[in-house]
Amino acid sequence: MKAPLNQVIIPTSFQELFAAWNRFPDAVLFAGGTNLVSKQDRNILYLPPVFLSIDKIEELQKITRTEQYLEIGSMVKLNRLIKLGKIVPEVLCLCLKKIAGVQLRNIATIGGNICGASSWHDLSAPLTALDAQYEFRSASNATRWVSAARFHSEENTTMEKQELLTRIRLPLHQWDYTIYKKFHCEDYFNSNSLVFLAITQKNILSDIRVIYKRNAIYRNKNGEDILKGKYLPLNRKTSHDFVVNWQEYLAGKPEIDEFSKYSLLNSIEEHVFNLSE
């Protein structure tokens, strides 16, 4: 059905949203709006004919916590998450604070960052490392859960037609060693970053996650296996073997330029040797 130019529809429930979406199947979802205008360099912005603003759907604004999980509605603004403090995993907060400036974070949403034009925006790295799960809802009111690792993988088939990200579920693990580093990159939309997480139990490295994000997510699980179960502090040989394993892993990634590989390896070496004798 045709609609007047720049018609804005503001549903207050999922029922209203999907009814409008069925009526105007080419309508564009509008959350914070940053993805819509970010790549436009014209004085007069191009706006799609029909917006579906989901800001008034109350369920998408909720944040709940149980003993095991933190659940975040997809319309929660980035700065609101930062202000929650210690309830939010440290690596996620570190990442959020490096996304643009305060003004943009006041309007940008976590769902928009996840489902933007690129599925490899900044939050993809920490959410993958944290084993996040994403809930999607369709017009039939059916829901499905997708792991962040799968959603942000190169094999991802993206979202289905007329499907909405509703919740992000984060397992509440206490990470003893947390590093988030964002490398300088001229491509704002495909920035490079490193997530380095570790859990220790009785001086044993029980779990480790090392994620590198570029225009894809890179995780070297063979390297992680070298360190899991080792006593802390790590001996120098084990740390060296881990770095060498990452060198070999990156050697098989010709799409990553040599300078980026050099910067990444230097950072990985620094952080693993911080766990060494």
C-alpha positions in Angstrom: 0.0 0.0 0.0 1.3 3.5 -0.9 1.6 6.0 1.9 2.2 9.8 2.0 5.9 10.8 2.0 7.6 10.6 5.4 4.8 9.2 7.3 5.7 8.3 10.9 3.9 5.5 12.7 4.4 5.2 16.4 3.1 1.8 17.7 2.9 1.2 21.4 2.7 -2.6 21.3 4.0 -5.5 19.2 0.5 -6.0 17.9 0.3 -2.5 16.6 3.9 -2.6 15.2 3.4 -5.8 13.1 -0.1 -4.7 11.9 1.5 -1.5 10.6 4.5 -3.4 9.2 2.1 -5.7 7.3 0.3 -2.7 5.9 3.5 -1.0 4.8 6.0 -3.9 4.3 8.7 -1.5 3.0 8.6 0.7 6.2 11.9 1.3 8.0 12.3 0.7 11.7 13.4 3.8 13.6 15.1 3.4 16.9 17.7 6.0 17.8 18.1 7.1 14.2 21.9 7.1 14.1 22.2 4.3 11.6 19.8 6.1 9.3 21.7 9.3 9.0 25.3 8.2 9.8 26.4 7.6 6.2 24.6 10.6 4.7 26.7 13.6 3.8 24.1 15.7 2.1 22.6 19.0 3.5 19.1 17.6 3.2 18.8 14.1 4.6 17.2 11.4 2.6 14.4 9.9 4.7 12.4 6.8 3.7 8.6 7.3 3.0 7.4 5.4 6.1 9.0 5.2 9.6 8.0 2.7 12.2 9.3 4.4 15.4 9.6 1.7 18.1 10.5 4.1 20.9 7.1 3.8 22.7 7.0 0.0 23.0 7.5 -0.3 26.7 8.8 -3.8 26.7 11.8 -2.8 24.6 12.9 -0.3 27.3 13.1 -2.8 30.1 16.2 -4.0 32.0 15.9 -7.0 34.3 18.3 -9.0 36.3 18.2 -12.5 37.7 20.8 -14.5 39.6 22.1 -15.8 36.2 21.3 -13.2 33.6 21.1 -9.6 32.8 18.4 -8.9 30.2 18.4 -5.6 28.2 15.6 -4.4 25.9 16.7 -3.5 22.4 15.6 0.1 22.7 17.8 0.8 25.8 20.0 3.8 25.2 23.8 3.3 25.4 24.4 5.9 28.1 21.6 4.4 30.3 23.6 1.1 30.3 26.8 3.0 31.3 25.0 4.7 34.2 23.9 1.3 35.6 27.5 0.8 36.8 28.7 -2.6 38.1 25.5 -4.4 37.1 26.8 -4.3 33.5 29.8 -6.5 32.6 33.0 -4.4 32.7 34.1 -5.2 29.2 30.7 -4.0 27.8 30.9 -0.7 29.7 34.5 -0.1 28.4 33.3 -0.6 24.9 30.2 1.6 25.3 32.3 4.5 26.6 34.4 4.4 23.4 31.4 4.7 21.1 31.2 8.2 19.7 30.3 11.0 22.2 27.9 11.5 25.0 25.3 13.2 22.8 25.1 10.3 20.4 25.1 7.7 23.2 22.1 9.5 24.6 20.0 8.6 21.5 21.8 5.5 20.1 20.3 2.1 21.2 21.9 -1.2 21.9 19.6 -2.9 19.4 20.6 -0.4 16.7 24.3 -1.1 17.3 23.7 -4.8 17.0 21.4 -4.7 13.9 22.8 -1.7 12.1 24.0 -1.6 8.5 27.0 -3.7 9.5 26.6 -6.6 12.0 30.1 -5.9 13.1 29.6 -2.6 15.0 31.5 -2.1 18.2 29.3 -4.1 20.5 29.7 -7.3 18.4 33.1 -8.2 20.0 32.2 -7.9 23.8 28.8 -9.5 23.3 30.3 -12.4 21.4 32.9 -12.8 24.2 30.2 -12.7 26.9 28.1 -15.4 25.2 25.2 -13.1 24.7 21.9 -14.3 23.3 19.5 -12.3 21.1 15.8 -12.7 21.1 13.9 -12.0 17.9 10.1 -11.7 17.5 8.1 -12.0 14.3 4.7 -11.0 13.2 3.2 -14.3 14.3 4.5 -13.5 17.8 6.9 -16.4 17.6 10.3 -15.8 19.2 13.7 -17.3 18.6 17.0 -17.0 20.3 20.3 -16.6 18.4 23.7 -16.5 20.0 25.8 -13.4 19.4 28.6 -15.6 18.1 26.3 -16.9 15.3 24.6 -13.6 14.6 28.0 -11.8 14.1 29.6 -14.7 12.1 30.3 -14.6 8.4 27.8 -17.4 7.9 25.0 -15.4 9.4 21.9 -15.3 7.1 20.8 -12.0 8.9 17.4 -11.4 10.3 14.2 -12.7 8.7 11.8 -10.4 6.9 9.7 -8.3 9.4 11.6 -9.6 12.4 12.5 -7.5 15.4 15.3 -7.8 17.9 13.6 -7.5 21.3 16.0 -8.6 24.1 19.7 -9.2 24.8 20.5 -11.7 27.4 23.9 -11.7 29.2 25.1 -14.5 31.5 26.5 -13.0 34.7 30.0 -14.3 35.0 32.7 -12.6 37.1 35.6 -12.0 34.8 38.8 -11.5 36.8 40.9 -10.0 34.0 39.2 -7.7 31.5 40.8 -5.8 28.6 39.0 -3.9 25.9 41.2 -2.1 23.4 40.0 -0.1 20.4 42.7 0.4 17.7 42.9 3.5 15.6 41.0 3.0 12.4 39.9 5.5 9.7 36.8 3.3 8.9 34.5 4.4 11.7 31.9 1.7 10.8 34.4 -1.2 10.9 36.7 -0.2 13.7 39.3 -2.7 15.0 39.1 -3.8 18.6 40.4 -6.5 21.0 38.6 -8.2 23.9 40.7 -10.2 26.3 38.8 -11.9 29.2 39.9 -14.4 31.8 38.4 -16.2 34.9 40.6 -17.7 37.6 39.7 -20.3 40.2 42.2 -21.1 42.9 45.1 -19.7 40.8 44.0 -21.7 37.8 43.0 -20.1 34.5 39.6 -21.7 34.1 38.4 -19.8 31.1 39.7 -17.3 28.6 38.2 -15.4 25.7 40.2 -13.5 23.1 38.2 -11.8 20.4 39.4 -9.6 17.6 36.9 -7.5 15.6 37.6 -6.0 12.3 35.0 -6.3 9.5 34.5 -9.8 10.9 34.8 -11.5 14.3 38.0 -13.5 14.8 38.4 -16.0 17.7 41.3 -18.5 17.9 39.9 -21.2 20.1 43.0 -23.4 19.7 45.0 -20.6 21.3 42.6 -20.4 24.2 43.0 -24.1 24.8 46.7 -23.6 25.3 46.0 -21.4 28.4 42.9 -23.1 29.9 43.6 -25.1 33.0 47.1 -23.6 33.5 48.3 -22.3 36.9 48.9 -18.7 37.4 51.2 -16.9 37.0 51.7 -18.5 33.6 55.2 -19.7 32.8 57.0 -17.8 30.0 57.0 -20.7 27.6 53.2 -21.2 27.8 52.7 -17.4 27.2 55.1 -17.6 24.3 53.4 -20.6 22.7 50.1 -18.7 22.9 51.5 -15.7 21.0 53.1 -18.0 18.4 49.8 -19.8 18.0 48.1 -16.4 17.3 50.8 -15.6 14.8 50.1 -18.8 12.9 46.4 -18.2 13.1 46.7 -14.7 11.6 49.0 -15.9 8.9 46.0 -17.6 7.4 44.0 -14.4 7.3 45.2 -12.5 4.2 42.3 -10.1 4.5 44.0 -8.5 7.6 46.8 -6.1 6.6 50.2 -6.6 8.1 50.2 -3.5 10.2 46.9 -4.5 11.9 48.4 -8.0 12.5 51.5 -6.4 14.1 49.4 -4.1 16.3 47.1 -7.0 17.4 50.0 -9.3 18.2 51.8 -6.7 20.3 48.6 -6.1 22.3 48.0 -9.9 22.8 51.6 -10.4 23.9 51.3 -7.6 26.4 48.2 -8.9 28.0 49.2 -12.6 28.2 52.5 -11.7 29.7 50.7 -9.7 32.3 49.4 -13.1 33.5 53.0 -14.5 33.5 55.8 -14.9 36.0 
